[in-house]
Amino acid sequence: MGIGTRHRCGDGEEIIPRCPGGRRSRTGEERVAILTDTQQSPPDTGQPGPIPGPIVVTVDGPAGTGKSTVARQLAARLGLDFLDTGAMYRAAAAIVIDHQIDPTDTDAVLRIVTDADLHFDWTTDPPAILAWLKPLNKRIRDADVTRLVSQIAAIGPLREHMVMKQRLIAQQHPKLVSEGRDQGSVVFPDALVKFYLDADPEVRAKRRGEQLRAAGRTPASDEVLLQHILLRDARDSTRQQGPLVCPKDAIRVDTGPLSIHQVVDRLEHLVRERIAGTKA
């Protein structure tokens, strides 16, 4: 396999990175140092270029696993469109905040988000999320949106509305990498390839701090960031509709000790491998 050993995720598989001596890699910063870009690179797929024909690939996972970056780069390599479903829920949260809607008033939330007619401008890279034809890409990354998005995403009727829109997008863009938290389990249960990215909460909290610093913001302490990650995990995994779960037929990838490049390499190889298998 190169990067590691496949293990089952439900009825699926899990890729657990291993260090050079064959031992299972450790957690946290120590584990990150075990595997570098020069070690255990994945095999050459031998199949460069865009993927022909309709295909849906799903990338799910909790916050801080790198799934948005990975999914976007994977889509580019495969010649597929990229759907960031998290941006849709973030846009909904931003709308609720900016229009002073009570987030517990589910009817009002659904009404204004429906009126906003959320959709993407596919001429930009990555596609820009639009509300009332105005881009929200910068606004949806603000801290107040991040704090509210899990609560908004737990609104059942809103999730039904979003799932409908996401499936419509797939009809309009049949060659798609769709990233989120319920893409393989709920939205596209028949996707050809499903991935579930994961990492230890401490690693994900550290990444969040690095993202904030890179954006010119001052992050909270590591402990506060960790608590935010754990709280969001709990909310996402316990909501009644579209909870965060690893689809039973997904390939689970621990991104903690891996670079973005390594993760994308492995996912690209697995997608091309699956497509080749369906043609055999």
N, C-alpha and C positions, 0 to 999 in steps of 0.2 A: 504493500500500500504506500510506502514512502513516509507519509506523515504519521501514521499510527495504525492502530488496530481497530477494526470495525466491531462495534457492539450493538446489541439490539436496543431500540427505543420503542417500547411496546412491541409491535411486530416488525419494527424497522431496524435501523442499524445506528451505531454510535461510533464516531471516530475519536478515540482517546489518544492524544499525542504521547509519544514515548521518547525518553531521552536516549542518547546514542548507545548506552549499554543495554537497552531493552527494558529498563525499569519504567514503570508508569511514572510520568512526570509529577512533580510536587505542586503544591498550591502557591498562589500569591506571587511575589516578586521573584522568589527563588525559582519557581517553575518557568517564569518568563525567560530567565537567563539560560535555561537548559537547551532550548532549541532556537537556533538562529537561521537566517535565510540561506546560509551556506550548508546547512545540515539537512539531510533527509528530504531533499526536494522531491516533489511528486513526479511521476513519470510523464514524458511527453505524450500528449494525447494523439499527436499525429493527424489531427483533424482540425486545422485552423479554419477561420472564416465563419460567416454567419450561419445560424441554424436554419435550415429550410422548413417550410410548412408551419402550421399552427402548433403552439406549445405554450403551456403555462408551467412555470417553475415558482414554487413558493419558498419564501425565507421568513421563518418566524423566530421569535425569541424574546427574552426580556430586555429591558433597557440596558445600554452600556455594553452590549456584546459586539458592536460594530456592524450590525446587520444592515443598516441603511447604506453605509459605505460599501460593504461587501456586495449587497444586492445591486447597487448602481454600477459598480465595476464589472460584476458578472454579466449584467445585461449588455454593457458595452462590448465585452469580449464576444458574447454570443450573437450580437446583432439583434437583440430583443429590446422592446420598450420596457421602461422601469416605472412601476407603480409604487409610490410611497404612501401606503394607506394611513400610516401614523400622521402624516401631514394633514389628512382630512379631519382626523379627530382633534389635532392641534388647532386647525383653523376653526373648528366648531367652538373650542374653548376660547379662542381669541374673540370670536364674535360675541359670545356670552358676556365676556368681561367688558368689551368695548361698548356694548349696548346696554350694559347694566341689567342684564337678565338674571333673575334668581336661578342659580344652577339646580336648585331642588324643584323648580317648577318645570317638570319634564315636558308638559304641553307647550309652554312658551319656548323652551330650548328647541324642540323639534320644529316648531313653527318658523322661528327666525332662521334656523340653519337650512331648512327647506327653501325658504324665500331667498337665501343667499345663493342658491344654485351652485354649490361647490363643484368645480371641475378644474382640469389641468390645461395649461398652455403647453402643448407638446412640441412647440418650436424652440423651447429653451432647454438647456441641459444643466441640472436636472429639470424636469417639467415643473413649472411654477403652479402652485395652488392658487386658484382665483375664487374670490367671493364678490358677488355683484360686479364681476368682470375686473376686479382690482386684485393685484398680486399681494399675497400675505406671507411670502417666504421668510422675510426677516422677522416679522411680528410673531410668527408661530414658535420661534426659538427663544422668546423672552421668558424670564423666570416665572412670572405670574401665570403664563400659559402652561409651563411645565408642571407647576403645582396643581393646577386644576384639571389637567387633561384626563387623568385616570378616573376622576369622578364623572366627567362628561361622557367618557367612553363606556361607562357602566350603565348608561341609560338605554334600556332595552329597545324602545321604539326608534331611538336614534341609530342604534346599531343595525336594526333592520333596514333603515333607510340607507345607511352607508353600504351594507352588503349588496343591496339592490344596485347602487351606483357603481360599486366595484365590479360586479358581474357585467354590467352594461359596458364598462370600460374594456373588459376582456373581450367582449363581442366586437368592439370597435378596434381593439388592438390585440389580435389573436396570438401574437408572438410576444409573450409578456413574462417578466420577472416581477412578482408581486410580493412586497415585504410588509410585515406587520406582526400581529400576535395571534390571529385566528385564520390566516389565509389557507393553510393546509387542512385545518380541522373543520372549518365552517364554510368559508367563501368558495374555495376551489378544492373540494374533497377528492376530485378526480384528476388533480394535477399530475403530470407525468413524473415530476421529481419534486420531492418535498425535503426541505432542510430545516433543522431546528438548531440555531446557534445559542450557545450557553457559555458562561464563565462564572467563576466564583464572585460573589457580591463584592468582596474587597477589591478585586481586579476591576470590576465594572465601576465602582465608586471612584477609583483612581483615574480611570479613563474619563469619567465625567469631569473631574477637576481639570484634567489636561485640556479637554474641549473648551471649558470656560476660559482658561488662561489663553488659549489660542485665539479665542474670540475677543480678547482684551478685557475680560471680566475677572473680578476677584472671587474665586470660589469660596464656599464655606469650608470649615475644617473637614478632614477626611472622615471623622466620626459622624458629622452631620450629613455629609454626602452619602455615607453608608446607610444611615437611618432612612434617608429619602429613598434610596434604592430598595431597601427591604420593605418599606411601606408601599411603594409602588408595585413591587412583586406581589405583595399580599392582596392588594386591590385588584390587580390584573388577573390573578389566578383564582379568585373567589367570586368574581361577578357571575351573575346567573346566565347571561347571554354572551357567547363568544369569549369564554375565559381563556387565559393563557395556558395552553397545554402543548405537550409535544405530540403531534399526530402519530398514531400508532404505526404508520408506514413511512415515517420520516427518517432521514439520516441525521443523527445528532452530532454536532461538531463542537468540541470544547475549544473556543477561540482564545482562552486565557494565555497560553504560552506561544501563540502563533502571531506572526505579522499579518496585516491585511493582505499582503501579496500572497502569502502562503495559503491563507484561507480561500482566496479567490481562485488560485491555481487548483486547489483540490476540488472545489465545487465545480469549476469548469470541466475538469477531467471526469467527474462523476456524471455530469449531465450528458457529456458527449458519449460516455460509456453506456449510459442508459439508452440513448437514442440509437446507438449502434446495435445494442441488444434487441431493440424492437424491430430493427430492419432485418436481423439475421433470420 
